[in-house]
Amino acid sequence: MVADHAGSSAEDLYRTVRLIRRFEERAIELVRAGNVASGIHPCIGQEAVAAGIGAVLRHDDVMMTSHRGHGHNLAKGSDPARLLAEILGRTTGVARGRGGSFHPLDFTAGIYGATGTLGHGGPMAAGVAWALAQDGTDRVAMCVFGDGAVNQGALLEGLNLAALWQVPAIFVCENNHYATTVPVQVVVAGSIIGRAAAFGIPASSHDGMDPNVVLAATEQAVARARSGGGPSFLEFSTYRYEGHHTFELSAGLRYRGDDEVAAWRARDPVELQGRRVRVQRRQEIDAEVDAVIDAATKFALDSPEIEFDEGLDYLYATKMRLRPGADNA
Amino acid sequence: MPSLSYLKAINRALGDEMERDRTVFVLGEDVREGLTNATVGLLVRFGPERVLEAPISEQGFTDFATGAALGGRRPVVEYQVPFLLLLVLEQIANQANKISLMSGGQAGVPVTYLLTPAGRRAGWGAQHADQPYSVFGHLGVKTVLPATPADAYGLLISAIRDDDPVVVFAPIEAHGVRESIAPADLVPVPLGVGRVHRAGADVTVLAIGHLVHDALAVADELDGEISVEVFDPRTLYPFDWNGLAESLDKTGRLVVFDDSNKFCGLAAEVLATSIEQMRLVAPPARVTRPDSAIIGISAAADRALLPSREQLAAAIRRTYKNGR
């Protein structure tokens, strides 16, 4: 499944949103079955954003993602089997099981970061982009974050740096309207794109439920970055059908109503994109995706777990070892 | 033989390493002007793309350095005030220092964080005189505190070449130290390897940073009365436990002279480990800042709070007599 990039035809986009949807559904099943110690932050409902940006970025472009990043990994080219193994904490995972669901860093797919404290990918992406431009390449760096990150100082500082130095970075806000349980209007003063506009960064808001809309907006921003035109900021309005984290499966939170969730489900990106593909072709893709997911599940479950004493093997790039917590000698 | 100042040694290390390795660049506030003297002259030699003037956005530019490192660079980020390193503790300890682990070894983050003015500034008030190096050791971030110009040069070179994040504290009170040294003798100093500045038989004084020079002065004062060995670990983390153990095998007596706050400071760790694992014939002692000391309010208040030569001499005498 590792391709140069995901492709941008209607079928390609459908395959990607379907893959992400089925991957997340399987991951939730594995959470329920007790195979994922961390639980996950599902991105079901938000697949269109990942598919659209993934179709534009090249394999050698860089992406910094967030805790809700499985879809970004898949759209950027992470091997589904190794990504699922990562989520299950297996040594065959994209980060040898040390990143887990929250930080599935995958340099083979250009996923350089997935920060647990929000917004830090912004200035990091600016730094990567600066280095890429200094190298004289046309590679770009993208940071994807949620609406919950837009009040984080480091992100806003990163926007300033990116604009000052006109780096080839694209900042993508997946506005799913909730920071954990808090509605965006309770915590965001002004507007999200207004933050970027204040730094002179071209910024625009788009429908994040339609892969075609995401693709078109992203193409423009990436072209600007590749041609030396500096950073862009894209806000995509989207929605997660599931909870913030799978702990909500049993937490019984009531911060949003069923009607609201149903209204967003009516604009489901997988269904929307599926209607753009011939029925027979859609069935073939569905079968291909299911086979990939089943194979990934088997690969992940059959893979070895991290040994008792191997957890910190990669703590230092220089392989420095720690003193043990207790002297048992 | 030419005389080299501490800050000139830092400046030379930066220039030499930028000359040798085009991926090295400096980033920080007032680095073009070279306000702290660390980066003086680098703008003319290397241009604005490698002497990157940053806005007052420490969190942003520290994360930026992480990104640049992931993009193949070796950034040296300069800070002008000690506590700024705690403002960016998230960026250093939770982001940069965890990427090697979180990526399963796919990438290191070779960033050097250079605090040129580390420690006390008399009369600058409560917010400019902290010495938070123990915090970085506690969190497992490689941390060095050079005492001499040659060590400042050699440790900074090694920090830049290291594939992990490294914090370099350059104590203000060592800035005035000069050393006669031929340029050819300026070489990399490996991280985690201490140095015996003065051999002795009775008591080991472990001193780090600028306090090494005070320890040497006290050792001279006590000469003829007590034979003091002065051991400088040079790197706080990883710590040269073997070097300390070798010294204690000779002396069996330890006084730690440390500019950290007492509670959970470097000295606390050294005392604990020496008691657990090393040869001691008398209880070890420490001379530090008080618990959660706030330094910098006034010169007189500082004198009452900072670890002093008098306190060190008294501690050495006490430790020397103990158990005899």
Interface residues (C-beta under 8 A of the other chain):
Chain A: V62 M64 G93 V94 A95 R96 G97 R98 G99 H103 L105 D106 F107 Y112 G113 A114 T115 G116 T117 H120 G122 P123 M124 A125 A126 G127 V128 A129 W130 A131 L132 Q134 D135 A141 G153 A154 L156 E157 G158 N160 L161 L164 W165 L312 D313 Y314 L315 Y316 A317 T318 M320 L322 D327
Chain B: E49 L52 A54 P55 S57 Q59 G60 F61 T62 D63 F64 A65 T66 G67 A68 A69 L70 G71 G72 R73 P75 E90 Q91 N94 Q95 I99 S100 L101 M102 S103 G104 G105 Q106 A107 G108 V109 P110 G140 D162 D163 D164 P238 E276 Q277
